[in-house]
Amino acid sequence: MKADELRQAILFHRVGASFADLEGCVAAIGEPLEHLVRTAVRQKPSKDNLFAAVTYDRSAWERVVQGVERWQRRPISGSPSAPTT
């Protein structure tokens, strides 16, 4: 699975089973995602490195991962554990 993702230039991060709002997550972490996209450069595969299809700014990827993880841990309105105001 990982080799296929690398061949297609897909960056992969697992999310929890309750993750259901992709649009909301993308909206919440839009700037880090846009920065990651701006830093990504498709590489030509070589015999020495068949799976390095894309290079990118690693710190940009880390900010996206942190944003996704924060999104998953956020309190959801209406849930019993969500703070009330």
N, C-alpha and C positions, 0 to 999 in steps of 0.2 A: 504494500500500500504506500509506504513512504517513498520508494523509488518511483512509483507512478506519479505521485504528487510532485516530486522534484522534476521529473521529466516534463510535466505540464506547467512548471513554474508556479505551483500552488504553495502558498505558505499555509501551514496547518496548525491550528490550535484547538485542542479538545475543549468542549464546553459541557456544562452540567446537563443532566437529563431534563431539568425544568426550564432550560433556555428556550424561550418561545418567541421573543420579540426582536428579530434580526433588524428590522427597520429602526426601531428605537435605539438599539445598540449602535448601529451605524451612525445615526444622528448624534448620539452622545459622544462618540469618539471620532467624529468627522475629521477634525484637524490632524490628529496623529495618523489616520488612514491616508489622508491626502499627502502628508509628508512622506509616508512610506512609498506611496505610488510614485511620487516625484523622484525618489532616490533609486527606484528599481531600474535595472538595466539588463536586458536579455543578453545572455552570452551565447556564443557559438560553441556547441559541444566539441570536445576534442577527444582523441583517443586516451589521453591521460585523465580526463575528467568528463565522463559522459553525462553526469547528472547535475552539473552546476549550470542549470538553465538560466538562472537569474542571480544577479548580485544586488544587494540592497544595504542600506545603512542599518546595521544591527541595532543601534540605539533607537531608531525609528520603529523597528519591529518590537522591541521591548516595550515601548510606550503603548503600542497597539495592544499587546498582550495584557499589560497592566490595566488598560482601559476596559478590555473585555472582562477581565477578572473582577474589577470594581463594579461593572454593570451587573454581573451575575450575583454579587453579594449585596446589591442595593436593597433597601426595604421597598417592598411593593405595596402601593396604596391599597387599602382594603384587606390586607392580610393580617392575621391575628398578631404577628410580631412587629408590624409596622408601627412606628411612633405616631401618636395622635397629637394634633395641635389645636 
